[in-house]
Amino acid sequence: MNRIIAARGRGRVILDLKADSPSDEEILKLLIGPTGNLRAPTVLKGRTLLVGFNEGAYREAFKPGGAP
């Protein structure tokens, strides 16, 4: 996986795992919800992980030629 795109409220957080080198704690904050479970929906599209729902992120990822 090269990138994580996580929905946060009406916005989104984008982590480039190659360039940013986030800590495990930062990644877990994006992946795990308040109940302690993996946030839903979670989709792996190519080398991008989409976490939570953000319409713009899904449109970008699933358009022809979109984010890998």
TASUL-V745284 format. One record per helix or strand of 2 or more residues. SS is the DSSP state (@ for helix, = for strand). FROM is the first residue (numbers start at 0). LEN is the number of residues. If there is no record, write none. Layout:
SS_FROM_LEN + SS_FROM_LEN
This chain:
=_2_6 + =_10_6 + @_23_8 + =_41_4 + =_47_4 + @_54_8
